[in-house]
């Protein structure tokens, strides 16, 4: 059973066209190259359909919280913890070869 969710994380976000069946299959099998790199560098991959159903979002990050019916209902993030997470994650992303500009991501994931 699944439910709507909301991810809060720090990292990079990439997009895959929802018609790209080969990339989506690799994500489902946990064999996409981004997933392999993320796992090696202890980063997390979260992915799913965007609300408009046109694209698949892929978050390569350190997940801070997963909110929703199957996650937490609230959270507090202290500024020192946020800064430490950003600095540590920036290093891991660069080591893994992800040179996109990292940012804080707040991603709603609808359960259709």
C-alpha positions in Angstrom: 0.0 0.0 0.0 1.3 3.5 -0.8 0.2 7.0 0.0 0.9 10.6 -1.0 4.3 11.6 0.3 6.5 14.6 0.6 10.3 14.4 0.5 12.6 17.0 2.0 16.3 16.6 1.0 19.5 18.2 0.0 21.1 17.3 -3.3 20.6 17.4 -7.0 17.4 16.8 -8.9 17.3 15.4 -12.4 14.4 14.7 -14.7 13.6 11.8 -17.0 10.9 12.0 -19.6 8.0 9.7 -18.5 8.1 8.1 -22.0 11.7 6.9 -21.5 10.8 3.3 -20.7 14.4 2.0 -20.6 15.5 4.5 -17.9 12.4 3.9 -15.9 12.9 0.1 -16.0 16.5 0.6 -14.8 15.2 2.7 -11.9 12.7 0.0 -11.0 15.4 -2.6 -11.1 17.7 -0.4 -9.1 20.3 -0.6 -11.9 20.2 2.9 -13.2 23.8 4.4 -13.3 22.7 7.2 -11.0 21.5 4.7 -8.5 24.7 2.7 -8.6 26.8 5.8 -8.0 24.6 7.1 -5.3 24.7 3.8 -3.4 28.5 3.7 -3.7 28.8 7.1 -2.1 26.0 6.6 0.5 23.6 9.0 -1.2 19.9 8.3 -1.5 17.9 8.1 -4.7 14.2 9.0 -4.5 12.2 9.0 -7.7 8.7 9.2 -8.9 6.2 10.8 -11.2 5.8 14.6 -11.1 2.3 15.9 -10.3 1.8 16.7 -14.0 2.7 13.1 -15.0 5.0 14.4 -17.8 8.3 13.5 -16.1 10.0 11.4 -13.6 12.0 13.3 -11.0 15.1 11.7 -9.6 16.6 13.1 -6.4 20.2 12.2 -5.6 20.6 13.4 -2.1 20.8 13.1 1.6 17.1 12.7 2.6 16.2 14.8 5.6 12.6 13.8 6.1 9.9 11.8 4.4 6.6 13.2 5.4 3.1 11.8 4.7 0.9 8.9 5.8 3.8 6.5 5.6 6.4 8.9 7.0 6.7 11.5 9.7 4.0 14.1 10.2 6.3 17.0 11.2 10.0 17.8 11.6 12.4 20.4 12.9 15.8 21.1 11.4 18.3 23.1 13.3 20.5 25.5 11.2 23.8 23.8 12.3 22.4 20.4 11.2 21.3 21.9 7.9 24.7 23.5 7.2 26.6 20.3 8.1 24.3 18.2 5.9 24.8 20.6 2.9 28.6 20.6 3.3 28.9 16.8 3.7 26.5 16.1 0.9 28.3 18.6 -1.5 31.5 16.6 -1.0 29.8 13.2 -1.6 28.0 14.5 -4.7 31.3 15.8 -6.2 33.1 12.6 -5.4 30.3 10.6 -7.1 30.6 12.7 -10.2 27.3 14.7 -9.8 28.4 18.3 -10.5 24.9 19.8 -10.8 24.4 22.6 -8.3 23.0 21.1 -5.1 20.0 22.6 -3.4 17.3 21.9 -0.8 14.4 20.1 -2.5 10.8 19.8 -1.3 9.1 17.2 -3.5 5.5 16.2 -3.4 4.8 12.7 -4.6 1.2 12.0 -5.4 -0.2 8.5 -5.1 -2.3 7.9 -8.2 
